[in-house]
Every structure is written in C-alpha cells, then in structure tokens.
Amino acid sequence: MHDDDDWRDQRGETALRQLDRHWAELLQELRVVQTGVQVLTGFLLTLPFQQRFEGASTWQVVLYLVAVGFAVLATALFAAPVSVHRALFRRRARGELVMVGHRCAVAGLMCLAGALVAVVLLVVAVLLGGVAGVVAGGVAAVVFAGLWGVLPLTLRRRALLAATPPRA
C-alpha cells in the first residue's frame, strides 16, 4: 500500500476528499509565494526606467535579464494552476489538477530561486564589485539549494524510511 493511501485511511478520508485536501494545501502554498513573486517581478520590471540603469555594463544587463526571465517565469508557473483549474472545472480531473499544480509549484520555486540568486549577484556586484557579487550569488545559490532542495528531500526520505517496515 502506498504511504499516502495509508495516511488517508488513518485520517478516514475518501480518495476524493484527499485530492480536495491536496488541492487546498497546494493553493495555500501558492498564495504564500505568489504575492512576493509578483512584487519582485514588478520591481525588476521598473529598474530599466531608473536613471542609474543607463550606466549598467553589458554583463549587468544580461544578469538583469536573467533575473527578470526567471521572475516572470516563476509568476507564470505559480498562476498556471488557476488556469488549469478553469480548464478542468467540473471535468472530474482533480487528480490531474493536483499533479500539474504540484509540478508548476516545484518549477516555480526553482525559477524563484534562480531569480533571487541573480538579483543578489547583481545587487552585490553593483555595490561591491564583481567578485563580491559572484561570492554572494554563490552563497545564495547554496542557501536555496539547501533549504528548498536538500532539506525537503532529506525529510521526505526520512519519512519514507520511517514508514517502510523493516525487512526480516
């Protein structure tokens, strides 16, 4: 039996109620990140209209465009489950909706991490120089990889191992 099925049985949920709960949890997670991503994206989109931006070097402009690209893609990915929900509304496809929403959320988090790493690199490079920017961007990348990648996967692995009965 799949550990999620076992958990559902322990909670006394039907498969449909479990999908509804998963969808509600996913929507809540998306609400948490969506506003911040939209603010970041909006802020980034205003930068070229600032006077200081005219003095940006070619690599700074490229890095800025990378940050904007990741931020816009994250915004699109975090909003995509709503569009999919509209398309699948009343089609009895909650399982597909949850699966697509989950994948969009994971991809959106990766894009958000990419945008934030690029922003950290750019800001620190402009203020303190290229080497400091690369170091700060590298530190940011390690932090995001650790907190958003390694930690969740480690916890998931532990949970799976704890749920697996020992072999005789």
Secondary structure as UniProt FT lines:
FT   HELIX           3..11
FT   HELIX           15..46
FT   HELIX           47..49
FT   HELIX           51..55
FT   HELIX           58..88
FT   TURN            89..90
FT   HELIX           94..128
FT   HELIX           130..145
FT   HELIX           146..150
FT   HELIX           151..163
//
